[in-house]
Amino acid sequence: MALAFASIGVANAEDAAAQPAAAVDQLPQDQDVSSTVIELAGWVVAAKDSQGYPFAVIDKAAAQILVFGGDGRLRGAAPGLFGSAVGDHSAPGIAGLALREIPGRDRTTPAGRFVGGFGPSIDAGRVLWVDYDSAVSIHPTANVPAEKRAERLASPSPDDNRVTHGCINVSPEFYEQVIRPTFERGGVFYVLPDEASIAETFPEFAQSRTTTKRKGWRRAGRARK
């Protein structure tokens, strides 16, 4: 089960990250969570990088979003829809454009660490901003018949989940059950890159990862003696 992998990785970092029984799992059956996601979530808890705020680890390549409470406990995991263009940066001035004005090449979901929260928008009411400066938010799947967003979200493959203008879509059920209550007072969002390296996107995590591996090699050497 996908959530079991995620909870194990975080629990290895700190006991408080054990999976609660109420965690919501909407990931496709038998779909795994990557080791990078597991390690990053574990590092966030161990390093207290989210400073006690809830956080999400978002994997664009696998089209997954994992949500954790401020205590590090896994709240849920679900598929997501992301920007139709592959890329890790937002074009300058994109927040000031209407959706129809955004060129196809600029419809990216930026990668990195973002501190966000609920706030007003010009055309969609109160939304959960991941990055206000680039106008990226998390919201329930929009009803765009020609784009078949609900069908893409329900598909077991992540290959058809790149369709938005850059925002992150989840199912209405996951939004109401997990996203809205977890991030009511804000949170931290870790979006994995499409093309950039993990070291470039999350340098402190990458450094910690390297140090941990080196320590692991030394421990393994002593154990063989």
Secondary structure, DSSP 8 states (H G I E B T S, - for coil): -HHHHHHHHHHHH-GGG---TT-EE-S-TT----HHHHHHHHHHHHHTTTTTS-EEEEETTTTEEEEE-TTS-EEEEEE-BEESS--SS--TTGGGS-GGGS-GGG-----EEEEEEEEE-SSSSEEEEEEGGGTEEEEE----GGGTHHHHHHSS-GGG-EEESS-EEE-HHHIIIIIHHHTTT-EEEEE--SSS-HHHHSHHHHHHHHHHHHHHHHHHHHHT-
